[in-house]
Amino acid sequence: MLSEEANQQIQALMSKYPQKRSALIPSLLLAQKEAGYLTNEIVCEIARIFDLTPNEVYEVATFYTMLYKKPVGKYVIQVCTNISCMLCNAEKIVEHLTAKLGIGFGETTPDGKYTLLEVECLGSCGTSPVMQINDAYYEELTPEKVDQILDGLG
């Protein structure tokens, strides 16, 4: 269940667009920020607010990797595996992360600290390989740089 504040923010978002459905993605992100991920209950609530079916909301939610359909860790690590990053040794970054964290793509560490996700593109081809942790980008990665970044997360 979304808070009254989240409902008010969604209404404010909807009022900014000529078609309220244009506010769906920002509203899903807002709901996710509040709840941690998009539960079935939240998807149904968003559907009701937007006069959509839950399936219509799921169609959007399942398309975007930044919308989580299950619980995620405190730090969500998204690694780009598009061709530009792979040509710049992204596979070494992936191997390093999976070995260091002991998890594969789509998994969360047992302590709930990290979730590792594969993404098609983070739009930073000129500085690949690249990963995003929560809202921060990290570019020109090496295994050593990844260790420094993770150590800095606490």
DSSP file (Angstrom, degrees, kcal/mol; ACC not computed):
  #  RESIDUE AA STRUCTURE BP1 BP2  ACC     N-H-->O    O-->H-N    N-H-->O    O-->H-N    TCO  KAPPA ALPHA  PHI   PSI    X-CA   Y-CA   Z-CA
    1    1 A M              0   0    0      0, 0.0     2,-0.2     0, 0.0    41,-0.1   0.000 360.0 360.0 360.0 130.3    0.0    0.0    0.0
    2    2 A L        -     0   0    0      1,-0.1    29,-0.0    40,-0.1     2,-0.0  -0.498 360.0-110.9 -79.5 148.7    1.4    3.4   -1.0
    3    3 A S     >  -     0   0    0     -2,-0.2     4,-2.2     1,-0.1     5,-0.1  -0.256  26.6-110.5 -70.8 164.1    1.5    6.2    1.5
    4    4 A E  H  > S+     0   0    0      1,-0.2     4,-2.3     2,-0.2     5,-0.2   0.876 120.5  55.3 -62.4 -37.4   -0.7    9.2    1.2
    5    5 A E  H  > S+     0   0    0      2,-0.2     4,-2.3     1,-0.2    -1,-0.2   0.918 107.5  48.4 -62.7 -43.5    2.4   11.3    0.4
    6    6 A A  H  > S+     0   0    0      1,-0.2     4,-2.5     2,-0.2    -2,-0.2   0.914 110.3  52.1 -63.6 -42.0    3.2    8.9   -2.5
    7    7 A N  H  X S+     0   0    0     -4,-2.2     4,-2.3     1,-0.2    -1,-0.2   0.906 110.2  48.6 -59.9 -41.7   -0.4    9.1   -3.8
    8    8 A Q  H  X S+     0   0    0     -4,-2.3     4,-2.2     2,-0.2    -1,-0.2   0.894 110.6  50.7 -65.4 -39.7   -0.2   12.9   -3.7
    9    9 A Q  H  X S+     0   0    0     -4,-2.3     4,-2.4     2,-0.2    -2,-0.2   0.887 109.8  50.6 -65.7 -38.2    3.1   12.9   -5.6
   10   10 A I  H  X S+     0   0    0     -4,-2.5     4,-2.7     2,-0.2    -2,-0.2   0.920 109.5  50.3 -65.0 -43.2    1.6   10.5   -8.2
   11   11 A Q  H  X S+     0   0    0     -4,-2.3     4,-1.7     1,-0.2    -2,-0.2   0.903 110.6  50.2 -60.5 -40.3   -1.4   12.9   -8.7
   12   12 A A  H  X S+     0   0    0     -4,-2.2     4,-0.5     2,-0.2    -2,-0.2   0.901 110.7  49.5 -65.2 -40.4    1.0   15.8   -9.1
   13   13 A L  H >< S+     0   0    0     -4,-2.4     3,-1.4     1,-0.2     4,-0.3   0.932 109.3  51.8 -61.5 -45.7    3.0   13.8  -11.7
   14   14 A M  H >< S+     0   0    0     -4,-2.7     3,-1.2     1,-0.3    -1,-0.2   0.842 103.1  59.2 -61.6 -33.9   -0.2   13.0  -13.6
   15   15 A S  H 3< S+     0   0    0     -4,-1.7    -1,-0.3     1,-0.2    -2,-0.2   0.655  95.0  65.4 -71.6 -13.9   -1.2   16.6  -13.7
   16   16 A K  T << S+     0   0    0     -3,-1.4    -1,-0.2    -4,-0.5    -2,-0.2   0.608  96.8  63.8 -81.7 -12.1    2.0   17.5  -15.6
   17   17 A Y  S <  S-     0   0    0     -3,-1.2     3,-0.1    -4,-0.3     6,-0.1  -0.863  75.6-134.4-119.0 146.8    1.0   15.6  -18.7
   18   18 A P  S    S+     0   0    0      0, 0.0     2,-0.5     0, 0.0    -1,-0.1   0.847 106.3  40.0 -64.8 -32.2   -1.8   15.9  -21.2
   19   19 A Q  S >  S-     0   0    0      1,-0.1     3,-2.1    -3,-0.0     4,-0.3  -0.978  81.0-146.5-117.2 121.2   -2.3   12.1  -20.9
   20   20 A K  G >  S+     0   0    0     -2,-0.5     3,-2.1     1,-0.3    -1,-0.1   0.773  93.5  71.7 -60.6 -25.9   -1.9   10.8  -17.4
   21   21 A R  G >  S+     0   0    0      1,-0.3     3,-2.0     2,-0.2     4,-0.3   0.761  82.4  72.9 -61.6 -22.8   -0.5    7.5  -18.6
   22   22 A S  G <  S+     0   0    0     -3,-2.1    -1,-0.3     1,-0.3     3,-0.3   0.717  92.0  57.1 -62.4 -19.7    2.7    9.5  -19.5
   23   23 A A  G <> S+     0   0    0     -3,-2.1     4,-1.9    -4,-0.3    -1,-0.3   0.335  78.9  99.1 -91.2   6.1    3.3    9.7  -15.7
   24   24 A L  H <> S+     0   0    0     -3,-2.0     4,-2.6     2,-0.2     5,-0.2   0.943  81.2  44.9 -63.1 -50.7    3.3    5.9  -15.4
   25   25 A I  H  > S+     0   0    0     -4,-0.3     4,-2.5    -3,-0.3     5,-0.2   0.947 115.0  46.7 -63.6 -49.0    7.1    5.3  -15.4
   26   26 A P  H  > S+     0   0    0      0, 0.0     4,-2.1     0, 0.0    -1,-0.2   0.866 113.5  51.3 -60.2 -31.7    7.9    8.1  -12.9
   27   27 A S  H  X S+     0   0    0     -4,-1.9     4,-2.6     2,-0.2    -2,-0.2   0.886 108.7  49.8 -70.8 -38.8    5.1    6.9  -10.7
   28   28 A L  H  X S+     0   0    0     -4,-2.6     4,-2.6     2,-0.2    -1,-0.2   0.902 111.2  49.7 -65.0 -39.9    6.4    3.3  -10.7
   29   29 A L  H  X S+     0   0    0     -4,-2.5     4,-2.3     2,-0.2    -2,-0.2   0.902 110.9  49.8 -64.1 -40.4    9.8    4.6   -9.8
   30   30 A L  H  X S+     0   0    0     -4,-2.1     4,-1.7    -5,-0.2    -2,-0.2   0.929 112.4  47.0 -62.5 -46.1    8.3    6.7   -7.0
   31   31 A A  H  X S+     0   0    0     -4,-2.6     4,-2.6     1,-0.2     5,-0.3   0.898 112.0  51.0 -63.2 -40.7    6.4    3.6   -5.7
   32   32 A Q  H  X S+     0   0    0     -4,-2.6     4,-3.2     1,-0.2    -1,-0.2   0.896 106.4  54.3 -64.0 -40.2    9.5    1.5   -6.0
   33   33 A K  H  < S+     0   0    0     -4,-2.3    -1,-0.2     1,-0.2    -2,-0.2   0.889 113.4  43.1 -61.4 -38.2   11.5    4.0   -4.0
   34   34 A E  H  < S+     0   0    0     -4,-1.7    -2,-0.2    -5,-0.1    -1,-0.2   0.904 127.0  28.5 -73.1 -42.3    9.0    3.9   -1.2
   35   35 A A  H  < S-     0   0    0     -4,-2.6    -2,-0.2    -5,-0.1    -3,-0.2   0.634  99.4-121.8 -98.9 -15.6    8.5    0.1   -1.2
   36   36 A G  S  < S+     0   0    0     -4,-3.2     2,-0.3    -5,-0.3    36,-0.2  -0.062  86.5  11.7  97.5 -34.2   11.9   -1.2   -2.4
   37   37 A Y  S    S-     0   0    0     -6,-0.2     2,-1.1    34,-0.1    32,-0.2  -0.958  92.7 -83.7-163.2 171.5   10.3   -3.0   -5.3
   38   38 A L        -     0   0    0     30,-3.3    -6,-0.1    -2,-0.3     2,-0.0  -0.713  46.4-166.8 -91.8  97.9    7.0   -3.3   -7.2
   39   39 A T     >  -     0   0    0     -2,-1.1     4,-2.5     1,-0.1     5,-0.2  -0.300  35.9-107.4 -73.5 164.4    4.9   -5.8   -5.3
   40   40 A N  H  > S+     0   0    0      1,-0.2     4,-2.4     2,-0.2     5,-0.2   0.902 122.2  54.4 -57.8 -40.9    1.7   -7.2   -6.8
   41   41 A E  H  > S+     0   0    0      1,-0.2     4,-2.2     2,-0.2    -1,-0.2   0.910 108.9  46.7 -60.8 -43.7   -0.3   -5.0   -4.5
   42   42 A I  H  > S+     0   0    0      2,-0.2     4,-3.0     1,-0.2     5,-0.2   0.909 110.0  52.8 -67.6 -41.4    1.5   -1.9   -5.6
   43   43 A V  H  X S+     0   0    0     -4,-2.5     4,-2.5     1,-0.2    -1,-0.2   0.920 111.3  47.3 -59.0 -43.3    1.1   -2.8   -9.3
   44   44 A C  H  X S+     0   0    0     -4,-2.4     4,-2.2     2,-0.2    -1,-0.2   0.888 112.1  50.0 -65.3 -38.9   -2.6   -3.2   -8.7
   45   45 A E  H  X S+     0   0    0     -4,-2.2     4,-2.3     2,-0.2    -2,-0.2   0.921 111.7  47.3 -65.9 -43.6   -2.8    0.1   -6.8
   46   46 A I  H  X S+     0   0    0     -4,-3.0     4,-2.3     2,-0.2    -2,-0.2   0.913 110.5  53.5 -62.5 -42.1   -1.0    1.9   -9.6
   47   47 A A  H  X>S+     0   0    0     -4,-2.5     5,-3.0    -5,-0.2     4,-0.5   0.920 109.4  48.4 -58.6 -43.7   -3.3    0.3  -12.2
   48   48 A R  H ><5S+     0   0    0     -4,-2.2     3,-1.0     1,-0.2    -1,-0.2   0.921 110.6  50.6 -62.8 -44.3   -6.3    1.5  -10.3
   49   49 A I  H 3<5S+     0   0    0     -4,-2.3    -1,-0.2     1,-0.2    -2,-0.2   0.878 117.2  39.9 -60.9 -38.6   -4.9    5.1  -10.0
   50   50 A F  H 3<5S-     0   0    0     -4,-2.3    -1,-0.2    -5,-0.2    -2,-0.2   0.374 110.1-118.4 -93.7   3.9   -4.2    5.1  -13.8
   51   51 A D  T <<5S+     0   0    0     -3,-1.0     2,-0.3    -4,-0.5    -3,-0.2   0.918  73.8 126.5  56.0  45.1   -7.4    3.4  -14.8
   52   52 A L      < -     0   0    0     -5,-3.0    -1,-0.2    -6,-0.2    -2,-0.1  -0.769  65.6-103.1-120.8 168.1   -5.4    0.5  -16.3
   53   53 A T     >  -     0   0    0     -2,-0.3     4,-1.6     1,-0.1     3,-0.4  -0.615  33.4-114.4 -84.8 155.4   -5.4   -3.2  -15.9
   54   54 A P  H  > S+     0   0    0      0, 0.0     4,-2.7     0, 0.0     5,-0.2   0.875 118.2  58.2 -55.8 -35.9   -2.6   -4.7  -13.7
   55   55 A N  H  > S+     0   0    0      1,-0.2     4,-2.2     2,-0.2     5,-0.1   0.879 101.9  53.5 -62.9 -36.7   -1.4   -6.5  -16.9
   56   56 A E  H  > S+     0   0    0     -3,-0.4     4,-1.1     2,-0.2    -1,-0.2   0.885 111.3  45.7 -64.9 -37.2   -0.9   -3.1  -18.6
   57   57 A V  H  X S+     0   0    0     -4,-1.6     4,-2.8     2,-0.2     3,-0.3   0.908 111.1  52.5 -70.9 -41.5    1.2   -1.9  -15.7
   58   58 A Y  H  X S+     0   0    0     -4,-2.7     4,-2.9     1,-0.2     5,-0.3   0.862 101.5  61.4 -61.3 -35.5    3.2   -5.2  -15.7
   59   59 A E  H  X S+     0   0    0     -4,-2.2     4,-0.6     1,-0.2    -1,-0.2   0.902 111.7  38.5 -57.2 -40.7    3.9   -4.8  -19.4
   60   60 A V  H >X S+     0   0    0     -4,-1.1     4,-1.2    -3,-0.3     3,-0.8   0.932 115.7  51.7 -74.0 -47.5    5.7   -1.5  -18.6
   61   61 A A  H 3< S+     0   0    0     -4,-2.8     6,-0.3     1,-0.3    -2,-0.2   0.851 110.3  48.0 -61.5 -36.5    7.3   -2.8  -15.4
   62   62 A T  H 3< S+     0   0    0     -4,-2.9    -1,-0.3     1,-0.2    -2,-0.2   0.674 105.1  60.5 -80.5 -15.6    8.8   -5.9  -17.0
   63   63 A F  H << S+     0   0    0     -3,-0.8     2,-0.5    -4,-0.6    -1,-0.2   0.859  96.2  65.6 -76.9 -35.8   10.2   -4.0  -19.9
   64   64 A Y    ><  -     0   0    0     -4,-1.2     3,-1.4     1,-0.1    -1,-0.1  -0.769  65.7-153.8-100.2 128.2   12.5   -1.7  -17.9
   65   65 A T  T 3  S+     0   0    0     -2,-0.5    -1,-0.1     1,-0.3    -4,-0.0   0.708  93.4  65.8 -70.2 -19.0   15.4   -3.1  -15.9
   66   66 A M  T 3  S+     0   0    0      2,-0.1     2,-0.6     1,-0.0    -1,-0.3   0.509  87.0  80.1 -82.6  -1.7   15.3   -0.2  -13.5
   67   67 A L  S <  S-     0   0    0     -3,-1.4     2,-0.4    -6,-0.3   -38,-0.1  -0.931  76.7-147.8-106.0 119.1   11.9   -1.4  -12.2
   68   68 A Y        -     0   0    0     -2,-0.6   -30,-3.3     1,-0.1     4,-0.1  -0.730  18.7-173.7 -96.6 129.1   12.4   -4.3   -9.8
   69   69 A K  S    S+     0   0    0     -2,-0.4    -1,-0.1   -32,-0.2   -32,-0.1   0.417  75.5  32.9 -99.3  -1.0    9.7   -7.0   -9.5
   70   70 A K  S    S-     0   0    0    -34,-0.1   -32,-0.1   -31,-0.1   -31,-0.0  -0.950 105.1 -68.2-145.8 164.6   11.3   -8.7   -6.5
   71   71 A P        -     0   0    0      0, 0.0     2,-0.3     0, 0.0   -34,-0.1  -0.210  51.6-164.4 -57.5 144.6   13.3   -7.6   -3.5
   72   72 A V        -     0   0    0    -36,-0.2     4,-0.1     1,-0.1    36,-0.1  -0.826  21.4 -95.1-125.6 165.4   16.8   -6.2   -4.2
   73   73 A G        -     0   0    0     -2,-0.3    40,-0.3     2,-0.2    41,-0.2  -0.120  41.1 -98.0 -72.8 174.0   19.8   -5.5   -2.1
   74   74 A K  S    S+     0   0    0     38,-1.8     2,-0.5     1,-0.2    40,-0.2   0.866 118.4  41.9 -59.8 -36.9   20.8   -2.2   -0.6
   75   75 A Y  E    S-a  114   0A   0     38,-2.9    40,-2.3    37,-0.1     2,-0.7  -0.961  75.5-159.3-116.7 118.3   23.1   -1.7   -3.5
   76   76 A V  E     -a  115   0A   0     -2,-0.5    58,-2.2    38,-0.2     2,-0.7  -0.869   9.4-161.6 -98.7 113.7   21.9   -2.7   -7.0
   77   77 A I  E     -aB 116 133A   0     38,-3.4    40,-3.4    -2,-0.7     2,-0.5  -0.861   6.0-171.4-100.7 116.1   24.8   -3.2   -9.3
   78   78 A Q  E     -aB 117 132A   0     54,-3.3    54,-2.6    -2,-0.7     2,-0.5  -0.938   4.2-164.0-109.8 122.7   23.9   -3.1  -12.9
   79   79 A V  E     -aB 118 131A   0     38,-2.8    40,-2.6    -2,-0.5     2,-0.3  -0.919  17.3-130.4-111.2 127.4   26.7   -4.1  -15.3
   80   80 A C  E     +a  119   0A   0     50,-1.9    50,-0.2    -2,-0.5    40,-0.2  -0.591  25.7 175.7 -74.6 129.7   26.5   -3.2  -19.0
   81   81 A T        +     0   0    0     38,-2.2    39,-0.1    -2,-0.3    -1,-0.1   0.024  33.6 130.5-122.1  25.0   27.1   -6.2  -21.3
   82   82 A N  S  > S-     0   0    0     37,-0.3     4,-2.6    38,-0.1     3,-0.3  -0.244  76.9 -94.1 -71.1 169.3   26.4   -4.6  -24.6
   83   83 A I  H  > S+     0   0    0      1,-0.2     4,-2.6     2,-0.2     5,-0.2   0.859 122.5  55.5 -57.7 -40.7   29.0   -5.0  -27.4
   84   84 A S  H  > S+     0   0    0      1,-0.2     4,-0.6     2,-0.2    -1,-0.2   0.920 113.0  41.6 -61.3 -43.5   30.9   -1.8  -26.6
   85   85 A C  H >4>S+     0   0    0     -3,-0.3     5,-1.8     1,-0.2     3,-0.8   0.898 113.2  53.2 -70.3 -39.6   31.5   -2.8  -23.0
   86   86 A M  H ><5S+     0   0    0     -4,-2.6     3,-1.4     1,-0.3     5,-0.3   0.876 104.8  55.2 -64.3 -36.1   32.3   -6.4  -24.0
   87   87 A L  H 3<5S+     0   0    0     -4,-2.6    -1,-0.3     1,-0.3    -2,-0.2   0.706 107.2  52.6 -67.5 -17.8   34.9   -5.2  -26.5
   88   88 A C  T <<5S-     0   0    0     -3,-0.8    -1,-0.3    -4,-0.6    -2,-0.2  -0.027 130.9 -90.0-108.4  28.4   36.5   -3.3  -23.6
   89   89 A N  T X>5S+     0   0    0     -3,-1.4     4,-1.1     3,-0.1     3,-1.0   0.779  71.7 150.3  75.8  31.1   36.7   -6.4  -21.2
   90   90 A A  H 3>< +     0   0    0     -5,-1.8     4,-2.6     1,-0.2     5,-0.2   0.828  69.4  67.6 -60.4 -29.7   33.4   -6.1  -19.5
   91   91 A E  H 3> S+     0   0    0     -5,-0.3     4,-2.7     1,-0.2    -1,-0.2   0.851  96.9  53.4 -61.0 -32.2   33.5   -9.9  -19.1
   92   92 A K  H <> S+     0   0    0     -3,-1.0     4,-2.3     2,-0.2    -1,-0.2   0.877 108.8  49.2 -67.1 -36.9   36.4   -9.5  -16.7
   93   93 A I  H  X S+     0   0    0     -4,-1.1     4,-2.8     2,-0.2    -2,-0.2   0.924 112.2  47.9 -66.5 -44.4   34.4   -7.1  -14.6
   94   94 A V  H  X S+     0   0    0     -4,-2.6     4,-2.8     2,-0.2     5,-0.3   0.940 112.7  48.2 -62.1 -47.9   31.5   -9.6  -14.6
   95   95 A E  H  X S+     0   0    0     -4,-2.7     4,-2.1     1,-0.2     5,-0.2   0.910 113.4  48.6 -58.7 -42.8   33.8  -12.5  -13.7
   96   96 A H  H  X S+     0   0    0     -4,-2.3     4,-2.8     2,-0.2     5,-0.2   0.935 113.1  46.1 -64.5 -46.8   35.3  -10.4  -10.9
   97   97 A L  H  X S+     0   0    0     -4,-2.8     4,-2.9     2,-0.2     5,-0.4   0.920 112.8  49.0 -63.7 -44.3   32.0   -9.3   -9.5
   98   98 A T  H  X>S+     0   0    0     -4,-2.8     4,-1.6    -5,-0.2     5,-0.5   0.890 115.6  44.5 -65.6 -37.3   30.5  -12.8   -9.5
   99   99 A A  H  <5S+     0   0    0     -4,-2.1    -2,-0.2    -5,-0.3    -1,-0.2   0.925 116.7  45.3 -70.0 -44.3   33.5  -14.2   -7.8
  100  100 A K  H  <5S+     0   0    0     -4,-2.8    -2,-0.2    -5,-0.2    -3,-0.2   0.903 123.6  33.5 -66.4 -42.2   33.8  -11.4   -5.2
  101  101 A L  H  <5S-     0   0    0     -4,-2.9    -1,-0.2    -5,-0.2    -2,-0.2   0.694  97.8-133.3 -90.0 -19.8   30.1  -11.4   -4.4
  102  102 A G  T  <5S+     0   0    0     -4,-1.6     2,-0.3    -5,-0.4    -3,-0.2   0.768  71.0  99.7  72.9  25.3   29.4  -15.1   -4.8
  103  103 A I      < -     0   0    0     -5,-0.5    -1,-0.3    -6,-0.3    -2,-0.2  -0.929  60.1-138.6-137.3 161.4   26.3  -14.4   -6.9
  104  104 A G    >   -     0   0    0     -2,-0.3     3,-1.7     1,-0.2    12,-0.4  -0.490  50.9 -54.7-106.9-177.0   25.2  -14.3  -10.5
  105  105 A F  T 3  S+     0   0    0      1,-0.3    12,-0.2    -2,-0.2    -1,-0.2  -0.329 125.3  22.3 -60.0 138.5   23.0  -12.0  -12.5
  106  106 A G  T 3  S+     0   0    0     10,-3.4     2,-0.3     1,-0.3    -1,-0.3   0.520 103.5 110.7  82.8   6.2   19.6  -11.6  -11.0
  107  107 A E  E <   -C  116   0A   0     -3,-1.7     9,-2.2     9,-0.6     2,-0.4  -0.764  55.2-145.3-115.1 159.9   20.7  -12.7   -7.5
  108  108 A T  E     -C  115   0A   0     -2,-0.3     7,-0.2     7,-0.2    -4,-0.1  -0.953  30.0-105.6-121.8 140.8   21.2  -11.0   -4.2
  109  109 A T    >   -     0   0    0      5,-2.7     3,-2.6    -2,-0.4    -7,-0.1  -0.294  35.3-111.0 -61.7 150.2   23.9  -11.7   -1.6
  110  110 A P  T 3  S+     0   0    0      0, 0.0    -1,-0.1     0, 0.0    -2,-0.0   0.788 118.6  56.8 -55.5 -29.2   22.6  -13.6    1.4
  111  111 A D  T 3  S-     0   0    0      1,-0.0    -2,-0.1     3,-0.0     0, 0.0   0.490 111.3-121.7 -81.7  -1.5   23.1  -10.6    3.6
  112  112 A G  S <  S+     0   0    0     -3,-2.6   -38,-1.8     2,-0.2   -37,-0.1   0.627  80.8 116.2  74.9  13.0   20.9   -8.5    1.4
  113  113 A K  S    S+     0   0    0    -40,-0.3   -38,-2.9     1,-0.2     2,-0.4   0.903  70.1  31.0 -83.2 -41.5   23.6   -6.0    0.6
  114  114 A Y  E     -a   75   0A   0    -40,-0.2    -5,-2.7   -41,-0.2     2,-0.4  -0.941  51.7-171.6-126.2 140.2   24.1   -6.5   -3.1
  115  115 A T  E     -aC  76 108A   0    -40,-2.3   -38,-3.4    -2,-0.4     2,-0.5  -0.995  17.8-150.3-121.6 134.7   22.0   -7.4   -6.1
  116  116 A L  E     +aC  77 107A   0     -9,-2.2   -10,-3.4   -12,-0.4    -9,-0.6  -0.920  18.2 178.8-110.7 124.3   23.8   -8.0   -9.4
  117  117 A L  E     -a   78   0A   0    -40,-3.4   -38,-2.8    -2,-0.5     2,-0.5  -0.957  23.8-138.0-127.0 143.2   22.0   -7.3  -12.7
  118  118 A E  E     -a   79   0A   0     -2,-0.4     2,-0.4   -40,-0.2   -38,-0.2  -0.847  25.4-171.1 -93.9 131.5   22.9   -7.5  -16.3
  119  119 A V  E     -a   80   0A   0    -40,-2.6   -38,-2.2    -2,-0.5   -37,-0.3  -0.945  26.5-135.5-125.5 150.5   21.8   -4.6  -18.4
  120  120 A E  S    S-     0   0    0     -2,-0.4     2,-0.3     1,-0.3   -38,-0.1   0.866  84.1  -4.6 -71.3 -38.0   21.9   -4.2  -22.2
  121  121 A C        -     0   0    0    -40,-0.1    -1,-0.3   -41,-0.1   -42,-0.0  -0.947  38.6-174.6-161.5 135.3   23.1   -0.6  -22.2
  122  122 A L        -     0   0    0     -2,-0.3    -1,-0.1    -3,-0.2     9,-0.1   0.268  53.8-116.2-110.3   7.5   24.0    2.2  -19.8
  123  123 A G  S    S+     0   0    0      1,-0.1     3,-0.1     2,-0.0    -2,-0.0   0.824  85.7 108.7  68.3  33.4   24.7    4.7  -22.6
  124  124 A S    >   +     0   0    0      1,-0.1     3,-1.8     6,-0.0    -1,-0.1  -0.257  26.5 145.8-134.0  47.9   28.3    5.2  -21.8
  125  125 A C  G >   +     0   0    0      1,-0.3     3,-1.2     2,-0.2    -1,-0.1   0.813  68.9  59.1 -58.5 -35.1   30.0    3.4  -24.7
  126  126 A G  G 3  S+     0   0    0      1,-0.3    -1,-0.3    -3,-0.1    -2,-0.0   0.640 113.3  37.6 -72.1 -13.3   33.0    5.9  -24.8
  127  127 A T  G <  S-     0   0    0     -3,-1.8    13,-3.5    13,-0.0    14,-0.3  -0.019 100.3-174.2-126.3  29.7   34.0    5.1  -21.2
  128  128 A S    <   +     0   0    0     -3,-1.2     2,-0.1    11,-0.2    11,-0.1  -0.336  53.0  59.3 -75.9 157.8   33.3    1.4  -21.1
  129  129 A P  S    S+     0   0    0      0, 0.0    12,-2.0     0, 0.0     2,-0.3   0.540  78.6 169.6 -75.5 155.8   33.2   -0.9  -19.3
  130  130 A V        -     0   0    0    -50,-0.2   -50,-1.9     9,-0.2     2,-0.3  -0.949  20.2-176.7-137.5 150.6   30.6    0.7  -17.1
  131  131 A M  E     -BD  79 138A   0      7,-2.3     7,-2.7    -2,-0.3     2,-0.4  -0.969  16.0-142.4-141.0 159.4   28.3   -0.2  -14.2
  132  132 A Q  E     -BD  78 137A   0    -54,-2.6   -54,-3.3    -2,-0.3     2,-0.6  -0.988   7.1-164.7-122.4 132.1   25.7    1.6  -12.3
  133  133 A I  E >   -BD  77 136A   0      3,-2.6     3,-2.5    -2,-0.4     2,-0.4  -0.968  69.0 -49.8-118.0 115.2   25.2    1.2   -8.5
  134  134 A N  T 3  S-     0   0    0    -58,-2.2   -56,-0.1    -2,-0.6   -59,-0.1  -0.460 125.7 -20.9  52.7-113.9   21.9    2.6   -7.4
  135  135 A D  T 3  S+     0   0    0     -2,-0.4     2,-0.4    -3,-0.1    -1,-0.3   0.394 118.5  94.8-102.8   4.1   22.0    6.1   -9.1
  136  136 A A  E <   -D  133   0A   0     -3,-2.5    -3,-2.6     2,-0.0     2,-0.3  -0.802  61.6-143.8-104.4 137.2   25.8    6.4   -9.5
  137  137 A Y  E     -D  132   0A   0     -2,-0.4     2,-0.4    -5,-0.2    -5,-0.2  -0.729   9.7-166.5 -94.2 144.5   27.7    5.6  -12.7
  138  138 A Y  E     -D  131   0A   0     -7,-2.7    -7,-2.3    -2,-0.3     3,-0.2  -0.991  15.3-173.8-132.8 124.3   31.2    4.1  -12.6
  139  139 A E        +     0   0    0     -2,-0.4   -11,-0.2    -9,-0.2    -9,-0.2  -0.661  54.2  29.2-120.5 168.4   33.2    4.1  -15.9
  140  140 A E  S    S-     0   0    0    -13,-3.5    -1,-0.2   -11,-0.3   -10,-0.2   0.917  84.4-164.9  49.9  51.4   36.5    2.8  -17.3
  141  141 A L        +     0   0    0    -12,-2.0    -1,-0.1   -14,-0.3   -48,-0.1  -0.325  23.5 175.6 -75.0 146.6   36.3   -0.1  -14.9
  142  142 A T     >  -     0   0    0     -2,-0.1     4,-2.5   -49,-0.1     5,-0.2  -0.902  47.2-105.0-131.8 162.5   39.1   -2.5  -13.9
  143  143 A P  H  > S+     0   0    0      0, 0.0     4,-2.1     0, 0.0     5,-0.1   0.894 123.7  51.5 -56.3 -37.9   38.8   -5.2  -11.3
  144  144 A E  H  > S+     0   0    0      2,-0.2     4,-2.0     1,-0.2     5,-0.1   0.904 109.3  48.9 -65.4 -41.2   40.9   -3.1   -9.0
  145  145 A K  H  > S+     0   0    0      2,-0.2     4,-2.4     1,-0.2    -1,-0.2   0.885 108.6  54.2 -66.1 -38.1   38.6   -0.1   -9.5
  146  146 A V  H  X S+     0   0    0     -4,-2.5     4,-2.7     2,-0.2     5,-0.2   0.917 107.5  50.7 -60.4 -43.6   35.6   -2.3   -8.8
  147  147 A D  H  X S+     0   0    0     -4,-2.1     4,-2.6     1,-0.2    -2,-0.2   0.918 110.3  49.2 -60.4 -43.8   37.2   -3.3   -5.5
  148  148 A Q  H  X S+     0   0    0     -4,-2.0     4,-1.7     2,-0.2    -1,-0.2   0.906 112.1  48.8 -62.2 -42.1   37.8    0.3   -4.5
  149  149 A I  H  X S+     0   0    0     -4,-2.4     4,-0.6     2,-0.2    -2,-0.2   0.946 113.7  45.0 -63.9 -49.3   34.2    1.2   -5.4
  150  150 A L  H >X S+     0   0    0     -4,-2.7     3,-1.1     1,-0.2     4,-0.6   0.895 111.3  53.0 -64.3 -40.0   32.7   -1.7   -3.4
  151  151 A D  H >< S+     0   0    0     -4,-2.6     3,-0.7     1,-0.2    -1,-0.2   0.847 105.6  55.9 -62.8 -32.8   35.0   -1.0   -0.4
  152  152 A G  H 3< S+     0   0    0     -4,-1.7    -1,-0.2     1,-0.2    -2,-0.2   0.625  93.1  69.9 -74.7 -13.3   33.8    2.6   -0.5
  153  153 A L  H <<        0   0    0     -3,-1.1    -1,-0.2    -4,-0.6    -2,-0.2   0.748 360.0 360.0 -76.2 -23.0   30.1    1.6   -0.2
  154  154 A G    <<        0   0    0     -3,-0.7    -3,-0.1    -4,-0.6    -2,-0.1   0.451 360.0 360.0  91.0 360.0   30.7    0.4    3.4
